[in-house]
């Protein structure tokens, strides 16, 4: 048996490992207790081996987005001032792993291939969540996840993916329609009210894909109409906020007590506004004792509490500089994605880029509703890193093409 005959097998093993760990790290701790430590321990050398196989291109791609590197360095150096240095030291390793895994995905796979990988991961996740069903404690549908919000968050990404694939109208059209419908049904069954709103916004945004293909005048008219309707809707919402939250969504004006937690957290943020308390350190240190004792968070004894807001978590962990760096990076990735979308004419490429834009919008909204997915050790952070780096590579290619075109134009006019 020669080396050439082993290449197809090695490729299949590689794809299996990628899909397995994307699935496994969708929500850390998903595996049964006997297997969980083994899978985690193996993930570090496996990610290292995957990177070694692409190391030259990996070095190029991983440095395409400097702000992500700066964010990771900031999290690493936060061990120096961490309120819980042991936790920071342990958990920052997992953050580095998920970041490297995302960089590997950007190195190894195109956006279309990444979309296909996520089809396998999220499609199987939705089916498993349907099978495993109801949490007997609160009758909310949690599927394979421990909490309804985790299920709903993943199903938002699942619905976005398969709704985007419906636009391709291939042989698997009805499968994509079924999986997108299943994801939306699971969001409803989860009773995660904030995700109801986010999924509704995502559904409203989907027609914008068709809007980009019409004429300039029609596009302008529809855009103005949309802005007027949006303005009226926001005004009505603000005037009837109590009815919307209490009567329709079943929440109170404090968002189920979250505003009380956030007010207490802001007091802590202003004690260390520029450094934060260190990565993964605040809720594992004595600094959080007052909040845990004098709010509804006092029930969090068997698990680590969180801010229920990813931006608040960043402020607590690495301060205002960390939040500013992340938001600048996010806006850069979003604007680059929109530029690429407007510069692309092939239907399949446009659908893929529209899928990226939809995911970025969903990530931004979900970060307000819950913690996780931003500077975390889960697959959603790996997904964000892979998008950011892939888009950076594509954007550089576009700029190079534009520069060559301008140069050719100058030469032709001189001649």
Number of C-alpha atoms within 10 A of each C-alpha: 5 6 7 8 9 10 11 11 10 11 11 11 11 15 11 13 16 20 16 13 20 24 20 19 20 23 21 15 17 15 16 8 9 8 11 14 13 11 14 17 10 10 19 17 12 16 19 15 13 17 21 12 12 13 15 11 14 19 14 11 20 25 14 18 19 11 16 21 14 14 19 17 13 18 26 19 17 24 21 12 16 24 23 20 20 13 18 26 21 12 19 24 14 17 21 20 20 28 27 21 28 26 27 29 26 28 23 18 15 16 20 14 14 18 18 15 19 20 19 14 20 25 22 14 22 23 15 13 20 18 11 13 18 18 17 9 6 10 13 19 27 26 24 23 22 14 15 23 23 20 26 31 25 19 28 25 23 26 29 22 25 25 21 23 23 17 15 14 11 10 8 12 15 12 13 23 16 14 23 26 16 20 28 22 15 26 26 17 18 27 19 22 18 19 25 17 13 19 24 12 14 18 15 10 12 16 10 14 16 10 15 12 11 11 9 11 9 11 16 13 11 14 14 12 12 12 12 12 12 12 12 11 12 13 12 12 14 11 11 11 15 15 16 17 18 13 11 10 16 12 17 16 14 11 14 12 14 17 12 15 19 17 12 16 19 14 11 20 23 14 12 16 18 15 20 27 30 29 32 30 27 24 21 17 15 12 15 16 14 13 19 19 12 12 14 14 17 13 11 12 9 6 7 8 16 18 21 18 17 23 24 22 27 26 26 31 30 28 22 21 16 22 20 14 14 20 13 12 18 20 12 17 24 21 13 19 24 15 14 19 21 14 11 14 11 9 11 14 15 17 20 21 23 21 22 26 20 20 22 20 16 20 23 16 17 23 19 15 22 21 21 25 22 20 28 22 23 25 23 23 23 30 23 23 26 28 26 27 25 28 25 22 18 16 17 14 12 16 11 12 12 12 12 12 12 12 11 12 12 11 10 9 7 7 6
